[in-house]
């Protein structure tokens, strides 16, 4: 159970960092293949912002789950 808690905390932190860098800092190169798709017109900045926001929110949800696991188990 300890490994699940550690993995959940680490995943939460990683998702928060990636989401922060993509959504707030505009580092779209963290999304696989985005630069090529952006140049060809298949994807735009709205897509990248949406991916960054989803990762950011998912990171916080994972951290909340990890805290709940620590408290209740």
N, C-alpha and C positions, 0 to 999 in steps of 0.2 A: 504494500500500500504506500510505503514511503517513496518508492520509485515513481508511482503514478502522480503523487503530489509534486515531486521535483520536476518531472517531465511537463506537467501542466503549467507550472510556474514558468519554466523556461520557454515553452511554446507561447505563453501569453506575452512574455517580455519581447520575444522575437517578433511576434505579430505586431505589437505596439510600435516597436522600432521601425519595422518596414513600412507600416501604415503611416507613421509620422513622416518618414523621409519621402514617401511617395506623395501623400496628400498635402502636407504643409511645405515641404522643401522643394517639391517638383522634381525629384530624382526619378524620372520615368524609366531610366535605364535599368532599374531594379525589376521591372516587369519583363519577363522573357519574351523576346521578339517584338517588343512594342515599337522600338525605333524604326524597324523595317516596315511594320504595318502602318505606322504613322506616315512614313514617307510615301508609301503606296496609296494612302488614303483609306485604308480599311478601318483604322481606329483613330479616335481623336483624343484630345485632352480630357474631355468629359469622361470617357471610358477609364482613363488612368486615374482621375480623381475618384471615381466610383470604386475602383479596385483598392485604392489607398484607404478610403473611408471604411470599406468593408473589413479590411485587414486590421485597421485601428480599433474598430468596434469589437471584432472577434478577439483581439488581444485582451481587451478589458473584460470581456465575458469569460475568457479562460482564466484570467487572474481572479475573478470573483468566484468561479467554480473552485479554484485551488484553495482560496481562503475558506470557503465553505467546507471543503474536504478536511482541511486542517482543524477547523473548529469542531465539526461533528463526528469525526472518525478518530 
